[in-house]
Amino acid sequence: MRRRLKISDADLIRIVDKIGNSLHDIEKEVQLEKLALDEQTSNKGGLTAP
């Protein structure tokens, strides 16, 4: 599963510790974290969100 989600072992352990071992919840959390990271990256470029 870790490879499919493209996350490290440490990230998987951190997420499981945070929300539990439900596959659906883990996938959802990975998506949310990737979106948050994308938003932070785009905001660092001086662009402001509408």
C-alpha positions as CSV (number, residue, x, y, z in Angstrom):
1,M,0.0,0.0,0.0
2,R,2.8,2.4,0.8
3,R,4.2,2.2,-2.7
4,R,0.8,2.8,-4.2
5,L,0.3,5.9,-2.1
6,K,3.8,7.0,-2.8
7,I,4.6,7.7,0.8
8,S,7.6,6.8,3.0
9,D,7.5,4.1,5.8
10,A,7.7,6.9,8.3
11,D,4.8,8.8,6.8
12,L,2.6,5.7,6.8
13,I,3.5,5.0,10.5
14,R,2.7,8.6,11.4
15,I,-0.6,8.5,9.6
16,V,-1.6,5.2,11.1
17,D,-0.7,6.4,14.6
18,K,-2.8,9.6,13.9
19,I,-6.0,8.1,12.5
20,G,-5.9,4.3,12.7
21,N,-5.5,1.5,10.2
22,S,-8.6,2.0,8.0
23,L,-7.4,1.8,4.4
24,H,-10.0,4.4,3.4
25,D,-9.1,6.8,6.1
26,I,-5.4,6.5,5.3
27,E,-6.0,7.2,1.6
28,K,-8.1,10.2,2.5
29,E,-5.4,11.5,4.9
30,V,-2.7,11.1,2.3
31,Q,-4.8,13.1,-0.3
32,L,-5.5,15.8,2.2
33,E,-1.8,16.2,3.2
34,K,-0.8,16.3,-0.5
35,L,-3.3,19.0,-1.2
36,A,-2.1,21.0,1.8
37,L,1.5,20.7,0.6
38,D,0.5,21.8,-2.9
39,E,-1.3,24.8,-1.5
40,Q,1.7,25.7,0.7
41,T,4.1,25.4,-2.3
42,S,1.9,27.5,-4.5
43,N,1.5,30.2,-1.9
44,K,5.3,30.5,-1.4
45,G,5.6,31.7,-5.0
46,G,4.0,35.0,-4.0
47,L,0.7,34.1,-5.4
48,T,-2.4,34.7,-3.3
49,A,-5.4,32.4,-3.2
50,P,-8.7,33.9,-4.3
